[in-house]
Amino acid sequence: MEDPEFADFWQLLGYHDAITPEIQRVALAAEVFWPCEIYYHAPADVRDGLIHALLSAEYSSAASNLMSCLAMQGDDKAMETLLELERNPRPWRKGLYVDPSSYAQIGGWTFDKEGQKIQLNFDTCYPMVKGTTGEKSPIRIGRAREDTCPHCGGHMVDILVLDGRDERLKFLGLDGILTATCCPNCVGFLKGPAFNRFTLDGGVEVFPSELWPLCWAKTPVPLFYGAACQDVNTIGGFANWVQDAEYTTCPHCGKPMKYLAQIQWDMVFDCAEGTLYVEFCPDCHIVSMQHQQT
C-alpha cells in the first residue's frame, strides 16, 4: 500500500480523475488486473480484451480479478458476460464464495435473475468539509436527539441529515430531507446494519435491532490460552499484554486490581487494533479498562 506506484495511481484516479484509455490499454497488454479501478469505464477494445481473458481463465484467482475489472468497466456487454457466467458457471466458480452478480457490485451495480441492471451508486461525488459556526448548509453530521438507545440508554444521534432539495444534491433524486439515525455507541455491536425509515419532512422511525451475543465455551482452557495469542478474547487466566503487564491500582482503596478479561478491539469494531484489558476490585466493585496496542 506504500509503494510509490500504488500511491501515484490513486492520486491520478482519486484526485485528478486522470486514468486514460491509453493507461488502460497498457495495463491490459501488461496483464495488470489489480487494482481493478484501473478499468473504470474503459473503452470497448479494452472491455473485449478483459472478456477474452476472463473466458480463457482456468483458475478462480484469475477469474476473480478479471470479473472485478469487468465490473469496473461496467457497460451492457460487461453485464451480459457476467450474467452468462452466473447462469452457466465455469469450473473455477467452485473456488469462489460468491456469484458474478456480487462481483458486479464492486463496480457500483449488479443485476437480477432476469438480467435487469441495477445501479448501486451515484455518478456524482462531493467532499464534506468543516464549515464555520452559523453557516447554513444542506448537510449536517452528528446531531444529538432526545430519544435514547434501547440497548445502552445513551442518546440516539442523527448521524447524517441532508436536504435533497439543495441544487447541489439534486443528483440524489430526493425532494426533501433524508435522516440517518443510530446509536453511535452500539452500531458496531449490532447483528447487521442499523436501519431507520425517513420521511421527507425530516421525521425518523428507527427499526428494532439486536446486539451480537458473546458466548463463552462450555469447558475451560489452559491458563495461558489467552497469553499465547493476540487474537482471542478470554475471561480469567493470564493476559497477552501487548506492551507490558499493567495491573491497575484501585482509585478507591489503593490496592492492585485483579485481571478479569481481555477483548480484542476488532471484535467490537471492524479493522480496529489493539486489546482492551478489563480489571476489577472485588472489594470496592470498581472496574478499570485500559487499551494497549503495538
VEXRO-31394 format. One line per 10 residues: their letters; for each residue x, y, z of N, C-alpha, C. Coordinates in Angstrom, 3 decimals, m for minus. Example, Ala and Ser with C-alpha at 12.3 -4.5 7.8 and 13.67 -1.06 7.14 Angstrom:
BEGIN
as = 13.190:m5.690:7.800:12.300:m4.500:7.800:13.200:m3.300:7.800 ~ 12.850:m2.250:7.080:13.670:m1.060:7.140:12.900:0.030:7.870
This chain:
BEGIN
medpefadfw = 0.829:m1.213:0.000:0.000:0.000:0.000:0.862:1.262:0.000 ~ 2.141:1.138:0.410:3.009:2.309:0.473:3.900:2.435:m0.750 ~ 3.794:1.500:m1.697:4.602:1.587:m2.909:4.287:2.884:m3.650 ~ 5.299:3.587:m4.143:5.036:4.841:m4.867:4.097:4.653:m6.054 ~ 4.233:3.523:m6.751:3.372:3.298:m7.908:1.910:3.219:m7.494 ~ 1.642:2.564:m6.372:0.270:2.424:m5.904:m0.277:3.775:m5.464 ~ 0.533:4.540:m4.741:0.101:5.865:m4.293:m0.139:6.784:m5.491 ~ 0.758:6.720:m6.482:0.593:7.559:m7.676:m0.699:7.232:m8.410 ~ m1.025:5.921:m8.470:m2.253:5.525:m9.155:m3.473:6.163:m8.504 ~ m3.564:6.097:m7.190:m4.737:6.657:m6.514:m4.744:8.181:m6.569
qllgyhdait = m3.555:8.801:m6.652:m3.524:10.247:m6.865:m4.150:10.594:m8.208 ~ m3.786:9.822:m9.232:m4.317:10.084:m10.567:m5.824:9.860:m10.627 ~ m6.278:8.761:m10.008:m7.689:8.411:m10.104:m8.549:9.208:m9.128 ~ m8.138:9.243:m7.853:m8.979:9.839:m6.820:m8.985:11.356:m6.817 ~ m7.851:11.979:m7.165:m7.757:13.427:m7.055:m7.789:14.146:m8.400 ~ m7.426:13.439:m9.459:m7.349:14.094:m10.767:m8.248:13.463:m11.815 ~ m8.856:12.320:m11.503:m9.722:11.629:m12.463:m9.002:11.487:m13.803 ~ m7.753:11.015:m13.729:m6.875:11.070:m14.900:m6.411:9.698:m15.366 ~ m7.207:8.651:m15.131:m6.896:7.354:m15.716:m7.439:7.358:m17.147 ~ m6.564:7.292:m18.106:m6.941:7.471:m19.509:m7.059:6.129:m20.222
peiqrvalaa = m7.721:6.089:m21.385:m7.760:4.855:m22.179:m6.370:4.333:m22.519 ~ m5.400:5.246:m22.698:m4.042:4.798:m23.000:m3.470:4.009:m21.831 ~ m3.680:4.494:m20.615:m3.218:3.771:m19.425:m3.922:2.426:m19.337 ~ m5.210:2.392:m19.618:m5.972:1.151:m19.542:m5.487:0.134:m20.577 ~ m5.166:0.602:m21.767:m4.672:m0.317:m22.802:m3.300:m0.883:m22.428 ~ m2.443:m0.042:m21.879:m1.127:m0.514:m21.449:m1.271:m1.530:m20.314 ~ m2.184:m1.268:m19.369:m2.407:m2.197:m18.259:m2.902:m3.545:m18.764 ~ m3.822:m3.524:m19.724:m4.336:m4.765:m20.281:m3.227:m5.537:m20.991 ~ m2.432:m4.846:m21.784:m1.350:m5.511:m22.509:m0.329:m6.127:m21.554 ~ m0.120:m5.471:m20.409:0.827:m5.978:m19.409:0.184:m6.969:m18.448
evfwpceiyy = m1.102:m7.252:m18.662:m1.862:m8.162:m17.803:m1.845:m7.719:m16.348 ~ m2.033:m6.429:m16.156:m2.158:m5.854:m14.815:m3.645:m5.749:m14.507 ~ m4.120:m6.566:m13.576:m5.552:m6.624:m13.281:m5.869:m6.242:m11.839 ~ m4.940:m5.531:m11.197:m5.177:m5.043:m9.840:m4.382:m3.768:m9.632 ~ m4.973:m2.726:m9.055:m6.369:m2.665:m8.604:m7.338:m2.557:m9.775 ~ m8.519:m3.103:m9.594:m9.483:m3.199:m10.683:m9.987:m1.840:m11.145 ~ m9.855:m0.815:m10.294:m10.352:0.520:m10.644:m9.642:1.095:m11.874 ~ m8.524:0.514:m12.248:m7.836:0.943:m13.469:m8.807:0.958:m14.646 ~ m9.731:m0.002:m14.661:m10.548:m0.223:m15.851:m11.921:0.453:m15.791 ~ m12.087:1.424:m14.902:m13.375:2.108:m14.802:m13.731:2.762:m16.130
hapadvrdgl = m14.880:2.360:m16.684:m15.395:2.906:m17.944:m14.368:2.832:m19.075 ~ m13.619:1.741:m19.112:m12.633:1.550:m20.180:m13.337:1.442:m21.536 ~ m12.651:1.773:m22.630:m13.281:1.701:m23.955:m13.555:0.261:m24.376 ~ m14.309:0.129:m25.491:m14.797:m1.180:m25.922:m13.676:m2.170:m26.217 ~ m12.559:m1.704:m26.782:m11.479:m2.644:m27.107:m10.844:m3.213:m25.851 ~ m10.728:m2.394:m24.808:m10.195:m2.888:m23.536:m11.195:m3.854:m22.894 ~ m12.466:m3.480:m22.933:m13.508:m4.387:m22.424:m13.449:m5.743:m23.099 ~ m13.320:m5.761:m24.409:m13.271:m7.031:m25.131:m12.047:m7.837:m24.746 ~ m10.932:m7.148:m24.475:m9.737:m7.850:m24.013:m9.939:m8.484:m22.648 ~ m10.632:m7.764:m21.765:m10.927:m8.315:m20.438:m11.848:m9.537:m20.550
ihallsaeys = m12.851:m9.449:m21.425:m13.781:m10.570:m21.605:m13.046:m11.793:m22.141 ~ m12.168:m11.566:m23.121:m11.401:m12.685:m23.679:m10.543:m13.346:m22.602 ~ m9.876:m12.526:m21.787:m9.032:m13.083:m20.720:m9.873:m13.830:m19.698 ~ m11.052:m13.290:m19.373:m11.921:m13.938:m18.391:m12.431:m15.279:m18.902 ~ m12.876:m15.309:m20.144:m13.413:m16.558:m20.693:m12.321:m17.590:m20.938 ~ m11.068:m17.149:m20.923:m9.947:m18.075:m21.092:m9.348:m18.497:m19.755 ~ m9.821:m17.911:m18.668:m9.230:m18.187:m17.349:m9.464:m19.632:m16.931 ~ m8.470:m20.191:m16.273:m8.570:m21.559:m15.781:m8.719:m21.623:m14.270 ~ m8.247:m20.589:m13.585:m8.211:m20.628:m12.127:m9.103:m19.548:m11.522 ~ m9.629:m19.842:m10.346:m10.574:m18.921:m9.703:m9.926:m17.599:m9.335
saasnlmscl = m8.644:m17.608:m8.959:m7.988:m16.356:m8.568:m7.929:m15.379:m9.743 ~ m7.566:m15.892:m10.915:m7.517:m15.033:m12.102:m8.919:m14.575:m12.490 ~ m9.885:m15.476:m12.440:m11.261:m15.123:m12.791:m11.810:m14.064:m11.838 ~ m11.469:m14.162:m10.570:m11.937:m13.194:m9.584:m11.439:m11.793:m9.927 ~ m10.148:m11.659:m10.218:m9.594:m10.357:m10.568:m10.217:m9.809:m11.846 ~ m10.389:m10.675:m12.834:m10.918:m10.230:m14.125:m12.391:m9.834:m14.024 ~ m13.171:m10.537:m13.226:m14.566:m10.136:m13.037:m14.649:m8.789:m12.336 ~ m13.742:m8.529:m11.406:m13.714:m7.226:m10.739:m13.392:m6.123:m11.735 ~ m12.425:m6.384:m12.621:m12.069:m5.390:m13.643:m13.226:m5.155:m14.599 ~ m13.886:m6.228:m15.012:m15.012:m6.101:m15.931:m16.163:m5.354:m15.266
amqgddkame = m16.348:m5.567:m13.966:m17.379:m4.828:m13.233:m17.079:m3.336:m13.250 ~ m15.806:m2.969:m13.136:m15.435:m1.557:m13.186:m15.662:m0.972:m14.575 ~ m15.468:m1.775:m15.609:m15.743:m1.288:m16.964:m17.234:m1.021:m17.110 ~ m18.066:m1.992:m16.752:m19.466:m1.757:m16.431:m20.467:m1.474:m17.524 ~ m20.167:m1.700:m18.811:m21.193:m1.427:m19.817:m22.097:m2.641:m20.015 ~ m23.017:m2.557:m20.984:m24.005:m3.620:m21.173:m23.364:m4.952:m21.555 ~ m22.330:m4.906:m22.364:m21.683:m6.154:m22.764:m20.958:m6.797:m21.587 ~ m20.386:m5.964:m20.711:m19.771:m6.481:m19.489:m20.815:m7.195:m18.643 ~ m22.002:m6.573:m18.517:m23.069:m7.205:m17.746:m23.529:m8.508:m18.395 ~ m23.667:m8.519:m19.713:m24.091:m9.737:m20.402:m23.116:m10.880:m20.149
tllelernpr = m21.828:m10.560:m20.097:m20.818:m11.588:m19.851:m20.941:m12.150:m18.438 ~ m21.069:m11.266:m17.448:m21.192:m11.730:m16.070:m22.503:m12.477:m15.862 ~ m23.568:m12.040:m16.521:m24.850:m12.730:m16.417:m24.743:m14.141:m16.995 ~ m24.093:m14.277:m18.138:m23.923:m15.591:m18.746:m23.102:m16.514:m17.846 ~ m22.076:m15.969:m17.200:m21.248:m16.779:m16.299:m22.014:m17.170:m15.038 ~ m22.976:m16.346:m14.643:m23.797:m16.709:m13.481:m24.785:m17.814:m13.851 ~ m25.339:m17.722:m15.045:m26.298:m18.740:m15.479:m25.615:m20.046:m15.867 ~ m24.414:m19.951:m16.403:m23.666:m21.138:m16.844:m22.255:m21.084:m16.279 ~ m22.099:m21.445:m15.015:m20.810:m21.293:m14.332:m19.700:m22.123:m14.984 ~ m18.498:m21.562:m14.968:m17.304:m22.282:m15.397:m16.777:m23.104:m14.213
pwrkglyvdp = m15.879:m24.052:m14.447:m15.359:m24.881:m13.346:m14.727:m24.076:m12.216 ~ m14.119:m22.912:m12.546:m13.459:m22.140:m11.498:m14.450:m21.517:m10.501 ~ m15.756:m21.508:m10.833:m16.744:m20.938:m9.915:m16.736:m21.653:m8.570 ~ m16.372:m22.944:m8.553:m16.366:m23.705:m7.298:m15.333:m23.160:m6.306 ~ m14.366:m22.433:m6.808:m13.339:m21.882:m5.930:m13.641:m20.486:m5.420 ~ m14.838:m19.964:m5.714:m15.214:m18.621:m5.286:m16.358:m18.668:m4.289 ~ m16.475:m17.639:m3.479:m17.503:m17.602:m2.446:m18.827:m17.046:m2.949 ~ m18.785:m16.211:m3.986:m19.996:m15.528:m4.432:m20.119:m15.603:m5.951 ~ m21.322:m15.267:m6.452:m21.611:m15.304:m7.880:m21.121:m14.034:m8.577 ~ m21.091:m14.049:m9.917:m20.691:m12.856:m10.667:m21.514:m11.611:m10.348
ssyaqiggwt = m22.789:m11.775:m9.999:m23.609:m10.606:m9.653:m23.060:m9.881:m8.426 ~ m22.400:m10.620:m7.540:m21.761:m9.974:m6.384:m20.490:m9.250:m6.799 ~ m19.753:m9.814:m7.760:m18.572:m9.114:m8.274:m18.977:m7.826:m8.972 ~ m20.139:m7.822:m9.619:m20.611:m6.607:m10.282:m20.748:m5.450:m9.293 ~ m21.063:m5.756:m8.039:m21.230:m4.714:m7.025:m19.949:m3.911:m6.811 ~ m18.792:m4.536:m7.086:m17.521:m3.820:m6.947:m17.506:m2.608:m7.868 ~ m18.171:m2.736:m9.025:m18.245:m1.628:m9.970:m19.385:m0.674:m9.714 ~ m20.160:m0.894:m8.639:m21.249:0.014:m8.293:m22.579:m0.329:m8.941 ~ m22.752:m1.587:m9.352:m24.004:m2.017:m9.966:m24.145:m3.520:m9.764 ~ m25.285:m4.070:m10.147:m25.476:m5.516:m10.134:m26.620:m5.821:m11.091
fdkegqkiql = m27.099:m7.063:m11.069:m28.222:m7.432:m11.931:m29.043:m8.499:m11.229 ~ m30.336:m8.580:m11.613:m31.210:m9.574:m11.009:m31.244:m10.828:m11.882 ~ m32.053:m11.808:m11.489:m32.105:m13.085:m12.197:m32.638:m12.935:m13.616 ~ m33.429:m11.881:m13.842:m33.973:m11.651:m15.178:m33.009:m10.881:m16.075 ~ m31.863:m10.496:m15.517:m30.880:m9.771:m16.310:m31.090:m8.278:m16.353 ~ m31.866:m7.734:m15.418:m32.077:m6.297:m15.339:m30.941:m5.656:m14.528 ~ m30.329:m4.639:m15.094:m29.222:m3.972:m14.419:m29.739:m3.053:m13.322 ~ m29.062:m3.056:m12.191:m29.449:m2.250:m11.033:m28.248:m1.395:m10.635 ~ m28.408:m0.075:m10.685:m27.317:0.819:m10.313:m27.264:0.975:m8.797 ~ m26.085:0.866:m8.216:m25.943:0.880:m6.767:m25.269:2.132:m6.221
nfdtcypmvk = m24.681:2.938:m7.077:m24.062:4.156:m6.562:m24.391:5.332:m7.480 ~ m23.971:6.532:m7.062:m24.229:7.742:m7.837:m22.970:8.127:m8.610 ~ m23.151:8.793:m9.742:m22.013:9.198:m10.557:m21.577:10.632:m10.275 ~ m21.973:11.147:m9.116:m21.551:12.471:m8.655:m21.037:12.337:m7.234 ~ m19.992:13.079:m6.908:m19.404:12.983:m5.567:m18.984:14.375:m5.093 ~ m19.349:14.719:m3.852:m18.916:15.959:m3.227:m18.170:15.623:m1.933 ~ m17.118:16.356:m1.596:m16.498:16.176:m0.275:m17.305:16.926:0.784 ~ m17.273:16.434:2.008:m17.879:17.134:3.134:m16.742:17.710:3.973 ~ m16.777:19.013:4.196:m15.720:19.688:4.937:m16.333:20.492:6.075 ~ m15.509:20.816:7.060:m15.985:21.593:8.196:m16.312:23.016:7.763
gttgekspir = m17.463:23.500:8.212:m17.860:24.868:7.908:m17.626:25.772:9.104 ~ m18.098:26.977:9.008:m17.966:27.933:10.102:m19.255:27.965:10.913 ~ m19.163:28.413:12.144:m20.328:28.490:13.015:m21.387:29.411:12.409 ~ m22.610:28.899:12.360:m23.694:29.685:11.823:m23.868:29.570:10.323 ~ m22.931:28.910:9.658:m23.036:28.747:8.211:m24.185:27.807:7.880 ~ m25.029:28.214:6.952:m26.155:27.389:6.546:m25.692:26.340:5.551 ~ m26.044:25.098:5.826:m25.608:24.003:4.969:m26.747:23.004:4.808 ~ m26.856:22.378:3.631:m27.888:21.351:3.450:m27.508:20.019:4.078 ~ m26.321:19.945:4.683:m25.841:18.692:5.271:m25.390:18.941:6.698 ~ m25.794:18.036:7.594:m25.305:18.065:8.973:m24.874:16.672:9.379
igraredtcp = m23.847:16.609:10.206:m23.341:15.336:10.717:m23.334:15.406:12.242 ~ m23.904:14.373:12.885:m23.796:14.267:14.333:m24.709:15.188:15.110 ~ m26.019:15.137:14.858:m26.988:15.958:15.601:m27.619:15.112:16.708 ~ m27.428:15.511:17.951:m27.959:14.749:19.086:m29.480:14.785:19.096 ~ m30.092:13.689:19.562:m31.544:13.575:19.644:m31.967:13.422:21.103 ~ m33.256:13.557:21.348:m33.777:13.397:22.704:m34.070:11.940:23.017 ~ m34.425:11.121:22.016:m34.747:9.720:22.283:m33.478:8.936:22.567 ~ m33.636:7.816:23.259:m32.480:7.059:23.737:m32.420:5.662:23.126 ~ m31.246:5.087:23.183:m30.994:3.757:22.625:m31.616:2.695:23.532 ~ m32.333:1.717:22.972:m32.920:0.666:23.802:m31.895:m0.282:24.389
hcgghmvdil = m30.662:m0.266:23.863:m29.628:m1.185:24.345:m28.780:m0.573:25.456 ~ m28.281:0.661:25.235:m27.350:1.235:26.210:m27.941:2.414:26.977 ~ m29.067:2.951:26.514:m29.685:4.084:27.198:m29.110:5.433:26.819 ~ m28.072:5.435:25.968:m27.498:6.698:25.528:m28.377:7.377:24.487 ~ m28.105:8.642:24.221:m28.903:9.388:23.258:m28.634:8.885:21.841 ~ m29.700:8.746:21.073:m29.566:8.475:19.651:m29.018:9.720:18.959 ~ m28.422:9.521:17.803:m27.795:10.623:17.072:m28.210:10.558:15.603 ~ m28.588:11.708:15.049:m28.780:11.809:13.604:m27.393:11.920:12.986 ~ m26.867:10.793:12.559:m25.505:10.753:12.037:m25.383:11.596:10.778 ~ m26.394:11.554:9.921:m26.365:12.324:8.681:m27.750:12.884:8.402
vldgrderlk = m27.817:14.179:8.169:m29.054:14.846:7.754:m28.735:15.639:6.499 ~ m29.443:15.362:5.419:m29.186:16.138:4.205:m30.496:16.524:3.530 ~ m30.489:17.707:2.987:m31.666:18.262:2.326:m31.493:18.095:0.816 ~ m32.196:17.123:0.251:m32.060:16.827:m1.162:m32.607:17.894:m2.076 ~ m33.259:18.903:m1.513:m33.797:19.985:m2.334:m32.732:21.004:m2.713 ~ m31.568:20.929:m2.062:m30.468:21.813:m2.443:m30.014:21.498:m3.864 ~ m29.704:22.533:m4.614:m29.372:22.359:m6.032:m28.201:21.399:m6.227 ~ m27.206:21.446:m5.330:m26.045:20.573:m5.479:m26.370:19.110:m5.238 ~ m27.465:18.848:m4.533:m27.828:17.473:m4.190:m28.962:16.931:m5.042 ~ m29.293:17.631:m6.119:m30.383:17.177:m6.981:m30.120:15.798:m7.553
flgldgilta = m28.823:15.432:m7.691:m28.497:14.132:m8.273:m28.993:12.963:m7.423 ~ m29.331:13.220:m6.156:m29.834:12.164:m5.278:m31.283:11.798:m5.575 ~ m32.022:12.719:m6.228:m33.425:12.449:m6.534:m34.320:12.476:m5.318 ~ m33.963:13.256:m4.303:m34.742:13.351:m3.069:m35.405:14.711:m2.982 ~ m36.711:14.752:m2.968:m37.433:16.010:m2.854:m37.783:16.271:m1.397 ~ m36.759:16.312:m0.571:m36.984:16.515:0.853:m35.745:16.145:1.645 ~ m35.946:15.814:2.922:m34.845:15.598:3.859:m34.645:14.111:4.130 ~ m33.406:13.669:4.045:m33.030:12.310:4.446:m32.308:12.389:5.775 ~ m32.715:11.540:6.714:m32.075:11.492:8.025:m31.653:10.060:8.331 ~ m30.388:9.876:8.650:m29.856:8.564:9.050:m29.560:8.610:10.543
tccpncvgfl = m30.235:7.756:11.314:m30.178:7.813:12.775:m29.698:6.495:13.348 ~ m28.822:6.554:14.341:m28.385:5.340:15.037:m27.831:5.726:16.394 ~ m27.488:4.708:17.173:m26.754:4.926:18.423:m25.277:4.746:18.114 ~ m24.453:5.788:18.207:m23.038:5.639:17.877:m22.304:4.689:18.812 ~ m22.844:4.469:20.008:m22.208:3.543:20.940:m22.420:2.092:20.547 ~ m23.597:1.787:19.999:m23.981:0.390:19.783:m23.957:m0.053:18.332 ~ m23.817:0.874:17.398:m23.951:0.488:15.990:m22.900:m0.555:15.591 ~ m21.746:m0.535:16.235:m20.712:m1.518:15.920:m20.950:m2.875:16.531 ~ m21.958:m2.986:17.410:m22.234:m4.243:18.099:m23.461:m4.955:17.543 ~ m24.135:m4.372:16.565:m25.405:m4.916:16.106:m25.222:m6.108:15.184
kgpafnrftl = m26.238:m6.957:15.150:m26.287:m8.055:14.180:m26.697:m7.467:12.833 ~ m25.730:m7.012:12.072:m26.029:m6.392:10.796:m26.162:m4.888:10.922 ~ m26.604:m4.211:9.854:m26.686:m2.749:9.858:m27.805:m2.239:10.766 ~ m27.698:m0.955:11.131:m28.804:m0.255:11.780:m29.700:0.324:10.679 ~ m31.015:0.243:10.865:m31.960:0.724:9.860:m32.890:1.769:10.463 ~ m33.291:2.728:9.642:m34.399:3.606:10.017:m35.147:4.015:8.749 ~ m36.430:4.339:8.914:m37.230:4.890:7.820:m37.288:6.404:7.991 ~ m37.052:7.148:6.909:m37.125:8.601:6.984:m38.320:9.109:6.188 ~ m38.861:10.234:6.625:m39.890:10.932:5.862:m39.284:12.227:5.342 ~ m39.767:12.691:4.210:m39.150:13.833:3.538:m39.301:15.142:4.303
dggvevfpse = m40.140:15.130:5.359:m40.259:16.324:6.194:m39.293:16.290:7.374 ~ m38.398:15.297:7.400:m37.392:15.225:8.450:m37.685:14.224:9.545 ~ m38.794:13.488:9.472:m39.136:12.516:10.501:m38.322:11.231:10.378 ~ m38.271:10.489:11.484:m37.484:9.260:11.549:m38.239:8.189:12.323 ~ m38.231:6.957:11.816:m38.702:5.787:12.551:m37.559:4.789:12.598 ~ m36.995:4.570:13.787:m35.860:3.667:13.945:m36.365:2.235:14.050 ~ m35.791:1.333:13.259:m36.195:m0.066:13.283:m35.585:m0.779:14.490 ~ m36.266:m1.800:15.007:m35.675:m2.598:16.100:m34.377:m3.250:15.650 ~ m33.463:m3.440:16.580:m32.168:m4.055:16.277:m31.793:m5.016:17.385 ~ m30.813:m5.850:17.104:m30.396:m6.868:18.064:m28.879:m6.868:18.172
lwplcwaktp = m28.391:m6.914:19.400:m26.950:m6.951:19.624:m26.416:m8.364:19.428 ~ m25.142:m8.434:18.981:m24.483:m9.737:18.912:m24.249:m10.263:20.324 ~ m24.616:m11.510:20.590:m24.243:m12.090:21.877:m22.811:m12.600:21.819 ~ m22.100:m12.486:22.922:m20.758:m13.061:23.008:m20.803:m14.183:24.030 ~ m20.665:m15.397:23.551:m20.776:m16.561:24.420:m19.383:m17.050:24.802 ~ m19.321:m17.867:25.835:m18.056:m18.494:26.187:m18.188:m20.003:26.022 ~ m17.042:m20.645:25.906:m17.041:m22.081:25.685:m17.557:m22.800:26.924 ~ m18.022:m24.015:26.725:m18.589:m24.795:27.824:m17.516:m25.366:28.741 ~ m16.295:m25.479:28.247:m15.215:m26.041:29.056:m14.062:m25.049:29.129 ~ m13.344:m25.012:30.252:m12.218:m24.089:30.393:m11.033:m24.524:29.534
vplfygaacq = m10.101:m23.606:29.365:m8.879:m23.863:28.607:m7.693:m23.635:29.539 ~ m6.474:m23.971:29.125:m5.307:m23.714:29.968:m5.174:m22.247:30.344 ~ m4.553:m21.974:31.475:m4.459:m20.618:31.997:m3.760:m19.664:31.047 ~ m2.838:m20.186:30.224:m2.074:m19.327:29.324:m2.636:m19.309:27.906 ~ m3.856:m19.792:27.757:m4.505:m19.797:26.444:m4.609:m18.386:25.891 ~ m5.035:m17.440:26.713:m5.173:m16.057:26.273:m3.845:m15.355:26.101 ~ m2.802:m15.834:26.780:m1.491:m15.206:26.698:m0.726:m15.643:25.456 ~ m1.197:m16.701:24.826:m0.453:m17.284:23.710:m0.798:m16.653:22.372 ~ m1.842:m15.852:22.324:m2.298:m15.352:21.025:m2.965:m13.993:21.210 ~ m2.740:m13.090:20.241:m3.339:m11.769:20.302:m4.722:m11.721:19.658
dvntiggfan = m5.237:m12.848:19.237:m6.497:m12.871:18.501:m7.655:m13.488:19.279 ~ m7.477:m13.738:20.573:m8.534:m14.401:21.329:m9.054:m13.478:22.421 ~ m10.312:m13.700:22.804:m10.956:m12.982:23.904:m11.141:m13.963:25.048 ~ m10.710:m13.601:26.231:m10.767:m14.544:27.342:m11.247:m13.867:28.622 ~ m11.776:m14.690:29.521:m12.127:m14.273:30.876:m11.287:m15.112:31.831 ~ m10.561:m14.459:32.714:m9.708:m15.171:33.649:m8.375:m15.542:33.033 ~ m7.586:m16.325:33.778:m6.286:m16.758:33.288:m5.299:m15.615:33.190 ~ m4.356:m15.731:32.245:m3.334:m14.717:32.025:m3.613:m13.960:30.730 ~ m3.245:m12.698:30.720:m3.480:m11.859:29.544:m2.294:m11.902:28.595 ~ m2.555:m11.583:27.340:m1.496:m11.354:26.372:m1.248:m9.850:26.348
wvqdaeyttc = m0.368:m9.383:27.219:m0.102:m7.947:27.279:0.668:m7.535:26.034 ~ 0.088:m6.643:25.251:0.743:m6.211:24.016:2.041:m5.482:24.345 ~ 2.038:m4.685:25.414:3.247:m3.971:25.822:3.814:m4.635:27.082 ~ 3.458:m4.151:28.246:3.906:m4.755:29.499:2.703:m5.044:30.384 ~ 2.862:m6.013:31.282:1.819:m6.280:32.271:1.584:m5.005:33.081 ~ 0.322:m4.631:33.201:m0.006:m3.362:33.851:m1.273:m3.535:34.675 ~ m1.082:m3.943:35.932:m2.220:m4.118:36.827:m2.553:m2.770:37.471 ~ m3.792:m2.356:37.303:m4.220:m1.032:37.732:m4.409:m0.973:39.245 ~ m4.177:0.197:39.822:m4.432:0.430:41.243:m5.865:0.936:41.411 ~ m6.586:0.370:42.320:m7.960:0.804:42.569:m7.962:2.254:43.044
phcgkpmkyl = m8.731:3.123:42.399:m8.734:4.533:42.788:m9.406:4.785:44.135 ~ m10.087:3.779:44.691:m10.782:3.971:45.966:m9.978:3.459:47.151 ~ m9.489:2.191:47.050:m8.792:1.604:48.198:m7.281:1.571:48.026 ~ m6.784:1.788:46.805:m5.350:1.809:46.573:m4.713:0.456:46.383 ~ m5.491:m0.614:46.409:m4.936:m1.951:46.218:m4.848:m2.278:44.714 ~ m3.937:m3.199:44.341:m3.894:m3.617:42.939:m5.207:m4.292:42.549 ~ m5.670:m4.001:41.357:m6.906:m4.606:40.867:m6.604:m5.961:40.250 ~ m7.640:m6.768:40.100:m7.490:m8.144:39.625:m7.859:m8.222:38.151 ~ m6.981:m8.856:37.371:m7.234:m9.008:35.936:m8.469:m9.875:35.717 ~ m9.386:m9.389:34.851:m10.634:m10.090:34.605:m10.731:m10.644:33.189
aqiqwdmvfd = m10.479:m9.806:32.166:m10.733:m10.234:30.791:m9.919:m9.410:29.815 ~ m9.758:m9.975:28.615:m9.181:m9.213:27.503:m10.132:m9.309:26.310 ~ m10.329:m8.179:25.645:m11.234:m8.105:24.492:m10.469:m7.476:23.333 ~ m10.395:m8.195:22.221:m9.735:m7.649:21.040:m10.653:m6.611:20.394 ~ m10.090:m5.452:20.057:m10.915:m4.368:19.544:m11.580:m4.711:18.216 ~ m10.955:m5.589:17.414:m11.611:m5.939:16.151:m12.834:m6.815:16.367 ~ m13.039:m7.260:17.612:m14.277:m7.954:17.956:m15.419:m6.950:18.069 ~ m15.060:m5.707:18.343:m16.045:m4.656:18.565:m16.236:m3.811:17.305 ~ m15.116:m3.403:16.706:m15.159:m2.567:15.509:m14.262:m3.176:14.443 ~ m14.789:m3.333:13.239:m14.013:m3.881:12.144:m12.749:m3.053:11.918
caegtlyvef = m11.626:m3.767:11.733:m10.340:m3.161:11.388:m9.719:m2.375:12.545 ~ m10.331:m2.394:13.739:m9.710:m1.731:14.880:m8.533:m2.566:15.377 ~ m7.599:m1.920:16.056:m6.394:m2.600:16.505:m6.268:m2.528:18.018 ~ m5.498:m3.458:18.562:m5.186:m3.442:19.973:m6.123:m4.289:20.821 ~ m5.883:m4.250:22.132:m6.613:m5.068:23.088:m7.072:m4.210:24.252 ~ m8.288:m4.454:24.709:m8.815:m3.798:25.900:m8.693:m4.777:27.071 ~ m8.033:m4.349:28.137:m7.872:m5.185:29.322:m8.809:m4.694:30.424 ~ m9.585:m5.604:30.965:m10.572:m5.278:31.985:m10.106:m5.859:33.322 ~ m10.046:m5.008:34.348:m9.697:m5.448:35.697:m10.767:m4.945:36.657 ~ m10.818:m5.532:37.859:m11.795:m5.055:38.832:m11.283:m5.242:40.246
cpdchivsmq = m11.855:m4.432:41.127:m11.560:m4.550:42.554:m12.744:m5.259:43.209 ~ m12.572:m6.493:43.696:m13.689:m7.227:44.292:m14.251:m6.543:45.533 ~ m13.417:m5.780:46.252:m13.875:m5.146:47.485:m14.691:m3.888:47.215 ~ m14.229:m3.074:46.256:m14.869:m1.776:46.010:m15.856:m1.801:44.853 ~ m15.900:m2.939:44.152:m16.797:m3.072:42.997:m16.517:m1.990:41.937 ~ m15.245:m1.749:41.688:m14.812:m0.791:40.677:m14.123:m1.547:39.548 ~ m14.435:m1.174:38.333:m13.852:m1.808:37.155:m12.930:m0.803:36.450 ~ m11.795:m1.297:35.985:m10.913:m0.454:35.160:m10.791:m1.084:33.775 ~ m10.621:m0.236:32.764:m10.443:m0.691:31.388:m9.307:0.105:30.773 ~ m8.337:m0.582:30.201:m7.210:0.109:29.580:m6.875:m0.564:28.253
hqqt = m6.311:0.233:27.362:m6.029:m0.213:25.996:m4.531:m0.267:25.758 ~ m4.104:m1.306:25.046:m2.731:m1.382:24.585:m2.731:m1.835:23.135 ~ m1.746:m1.362:22.374:m1.553:m1.858:21.024:m0.120:m1.610:20.615 ~ 0.308:m2.300:19.559:1.677:m2.132:19.107:1.836:m0.790:18.439
